């Protein structure tokens, strides 16, 4: 790829010679450190799924006649994500997508799954509803024939095309051709001159790049004066419902907002957006890898994609989320049904690792709203934020505790209970905030006052508010969360305190923390039963406060 940039006149010999060196944008695998690279690759099975997203944008959003070409390795065709992408390309009738399979037989450690069996790859393509074309990958005329056949086919059929190009690894080098053991290895220096001579000698190929034809993408119109989405204080609304309402509100204001879901939109409530803007909603079915990949691809075209599923199932797509950070992608993710509080469905459906997982993503934002008005405000914040943002929502309806006009910013928090005589700081978010407020009310009746912080922005953390509360309460802290003990709210707070010089000034010698979180594998039960069993109910918070004050 870098050699092609050189031939196109985009880079110099000197720049190319910095390949894989410290500080060079020409890294071991291409990334958007180079202006011509839209997404990072290197983790196999990523390119085609992301290309499906780009092609979806071209056909259904831009409504432009461009074609998306993808070069795939034969090893990566064993990835499950390739199956997901081929399936969705057929479902969406992507007659603007052409994949070229480099069938060179050899992978990193030996022969690939199907070697040079082009018939097998062609049969798999047909099974997924693609049109296969086989070519000799070393015959330029045959390659051109394959390209023209692909274009001609797609001029008549809305069908993705797979060009199966039979190639030989190391072609033209007698001692390397079709030999195992050369994956990712350079030619030895003592063989370099002879190898270049065998390939026909040094060349300095250049070519002209034609101007791209002018084209204007279709732009959806914004709604006229959409009514704000608000909820009455004291009413009971699930934050997942508010997420759907927030999507609809943002979608009315911003035609660039697009929503994807993994066949659970009636639970994540993304269906509210679907009903309002069906042309900007894309069903990915139970294919979480493809959902995130399509979001990245749609984002390449300048749209702002929101993708949702149960928080527990977002883990299926973690490599795509990790790579999205390398790609500097602008995607928004929502994981619903968080924690043991989902109740009877049991542990397979409970997101208990998702905060840790998403906090670890480079440059990410992690939000965990506690009420409906806060959720809608944070959906707007996510849409305006450039980068990866994750929202965790709750299954159960919870009381609306904030006014519709309250401001919630990324990196902020809310002090939900406060007095001049607070003795302990409680930090919570989402479902456990409401347990903390119940505990605060009961303790206040007994003359014990606690400060309750709603840490809705788990990353970045509102360090100043947390520190101020700890100073006021003499370093006494109780963190309560519906998440495994590792990597959640408590981890976020402790990491923040540990990395800020002087952060414990004023309370350091007295600092004490009690961490309430599920620690054993849950089963089925009612939400109240499970939260009490996990030690995160109001009863356990009261007990933790009393123990700390004894």
JOHU-V888471 format. One record per backbone hydrogen bond with DSSP energy under -0.5 kcal/mol. NH is the residue of the N-H (numbers start at 1). CO is the residue of the C=O. Records with the same first field share a line. If there is no record, write none. Layout:
BEGIN
NH: CO / CO
END
This chain:
BEGIN
5: 1
6: 2
7: 3
8: 4
9: 6
10: 5
11: 5
16: 12
17: 13
18: 15
19: 16
20: 26
21: 18
24: 21
27: 25
34: 31
37: 34
38: 36
41: 30
44: 42
46: 43
50: 46
51: 47
52: 48
53: 49
54: 50
55: 51
56: 52
57: 53
58: 54
59: 55
60: 56
61: 56 / 57
62: 57
63: 57 / 58
64: 58
68: 96
69: 67
70: 98
72: 70 / 100
74: 102
77: 74
78: 75
79: 76
82: 79
83: 79
84: 80
85: 81
86: 82
87: 83
88: 84
89: 85
90: 86
91: 87
92: 88
93: 90
94: 89
95: 93
97: 94
98: 68
99: 161
100: 70
101: 99 / 163
102: 72 / 100
103: 101 / 165
104: 102
106: 104
107: 110
112: 105
117: 114
118: 116
120: 117
121: 117
122: 118
123: 119
124: 120
125: 121
126: 122
127: 123
128: 124
129: 126
130: 125
131: 160
132: 130
133: 162
135: 164
137: 135 / 166
139: 136
140: 138
143: 139
144: 140
145: 141
146: 142
147: 143
148: 144
149: 145
150: 146
151: 147
152: 148
153: 149
154: 150
155: 151
156: 152 / 153
157: 153
159: 157
161: 97
162: 131
163: 99 / 161
164: 133 / 162
165: 101 / 163
166: 135 / 164
167: 103 / 165
169: 104
171: 168
173: 170
174: 172
176: 173
177: 173
178: 169
179: 176
182: 179
185: 182
191: 188
192: 188 / 189
193: 189
195: 191
196: 192
197: 193
198: 194
199: 195
200: 197
201: 196
207: 7
210: 208
217: 215
218: 62
223: 252
225: 223
230: 228
234: 400
235: 232
237: 235 / 398
239: 396
240: 394
242: 238
243: 239
244: 240
245: 241
246: 242
247: 243
248: 244
249: 245
250: 246
251: 247
252: 248
253: 249
254: 250
255: 253
257: 254
258: 304
259: 280
260: 306
261: 282
262: 308
263: 261
267: 264
268: 264
269: 265
271: 265
272: 269
273: 270
274: 270
275: 271
276: 272
277: 273
280: 277
281: 278
282: 259
284: 261 / 282
285: 261
287: 285
291: 287
292: 288
293: 289
294: 290
295: 291
296: 292
297: 293
298: 294
299: 295
300: 296
301: 297 / 298
302: 299
303: 298
304: 256
305: 303 / 330
306: 258
307: 332
308: 260
309: 334
311: 336
313: 310
314: 310 / 311
315: 312
316: 313
317: 314
318: 315
320: 317
321: 317
322: 318
323: 319
324: 320
325: 321
326: 322
327: 323
328: 325
329: 324
331: 329
332: 305
333: 389
334: 307
335: 391
336: 309 / 334
338: 393
339: 351
342: 339
343: 340
346: 343
349: 346
350: 347
351: 337 / 349
352: 350
357: 353
358: 354
359: 355
360: 356
361: 358
364: 361
365: 388
366: 459
367: 390
368: 456
375: 371
376: 372
377: 373
378: 374
379: 375
380: 376
381: 377
382: 378
383: 379
384: 380
385: 381
387: 385
389: 331
390: 365
391: 333
392: 367
393: 335 / 391
398: 237
400: 235
401: 399
406: 403
412: 409
414: 454
416: 414 / 452
417: 452
422: 419
423: 449
424: 449
425: 476
426: 451
427: 425 / 478
428: 453
430: 368
432: 429
433: 430
434: 430 / 431
435: 431
436: 432
437: 433
438: 434
439: 435
440: 436
441: 437
442: 438
443: 439
444: 440
445: 441
446: 442 / 443
447: 444
448: 443
449: 447
451: 424
452: 417 / 450
453: 426 / 451
454: 414 / 452
455: 428 / 453
456: 454
457: 412
458: 366 / 456
459: 366
463: 461
466: 462
467: 463
468: 464
469: 465
470: 466
471: 467
472: 468
473: 469
474: 471
475: 470
476: 473
477: 475 / 512
478: 425
479: 514
480: 427
481: 516
483: 481
484: 352
485: 518
492: 488
493: 489
494: 490
495: 491
496: 492
497: 493
498: 494
499: 495
500: 496 / 497
501: 499
503: 500
505: 502
507: 504
508: 504
510: 507
511: 507 / 508
512: 475
514: 477
516: 479 / 514
517: 515
518: 481
530: 526
531: 527
532: 528
533: 529
534: 530
535: 532
536: 531
537: 531
541: 537
542: 538
543: 539
544: 540
545: 541
546: 542
547: 543
548: 544
549: 545
550: 546
END
